[in-house]
């Protein structure tokens, strides 16, 4: 082995060690708060597991899980196998729960999925389906920023260093030909890492001039007088990019493929119900949010936030690969080997049975 190879290996290990700090939540907060609650009692024939433990965020971009549990659509597919749900406020805590065996299946954003897969050397999880696209916007103070070129020299919030939205904003800045140090956030634009919970206060106080954030934070800022300057979906092919995936423990997938298939069938049918009944689904998701957080979203936040999210079964694998490239381009990590992160065979089996077209893993599947 040459001297360069150990050095490269050390650099890779260092990058992986940094990933928990860099590729964290989908922008919903940096601290994890678990809130376990059992679903309604099941009835009917049990599958190979008596129970399936599902994790997700109390957030609109996880509405497939919110609505599927709230409306009993997952339980209907699982029969006598009961659901136990846990909610999380950050991606790392959900990955930790999956690794520890506290949950079996989870709804999660692309960055923590990449993080979890890479940290374990490809041994702990698989992405088995998609759930949502979009729901991320650049919103700004219209008195200070009237056009995209006016973003230069301003203070723009992102949820956290290296999270999904932070990487997207850094990539957009680079595409403008501007320079920013990714770690410090200093440069032609000041990137201010701010928890989404406090971003509206920071905007109100003038500490930031805008934010590149997911829903419903973007719509909360608009309710404070901000203006949508850019919808991130317009930067992607067909206006679609992954914001939420479905992951599963590899052990659970191997031992209980019938349960995974039932959950995926529930997800596909929930997405179909959401898209066929958008107003009822929106109300159902808001009811679930109120039960989980104690507070429903007001209409002036809920309505525009909901309208900007697309619920779909395709994990949009090519866009996850691009998001990893953007993180590499920003200097936040070395290029990860994502081969094998997807196993879409169970989902495609469900889609075929439902009369839907199969989805593609962009060459990142297990086979």
Secondary structure, 3 states (H helix, E strand, C coil): CCHHHHHHHHHHHHHHHHHHHHCCCCCCCCCCCCEEEECCCCCCCCCCCCEEEEEEECCHHHHHHHHHHHCCHHHHHHCCCEEEEEEECCHHHHHHHHHHCCCCEEEECHHHHHHHHHHCCCCCEEEEEEEEEECEEEEECCCCCCCHHHHCCCEEEECCCCCHHHHHHHHHHHHCCCCECCCCCCECCEEEECCHHHHHHHHHHCCCCEEEEECCHHHHHHHCCCEEEEEHHHHCHHHCCEEEEEEEEHHHHHHCHHHHHHHHHHHHHHHHHHHHCHHHHHHHHHHHHHHHHCCCCCHHHHHHHHHCEEECCCCCHHHHHHHHHHHHHCCCCCCCCCCCCECCHHHHHHHHHCCCCCCCCCCCECC
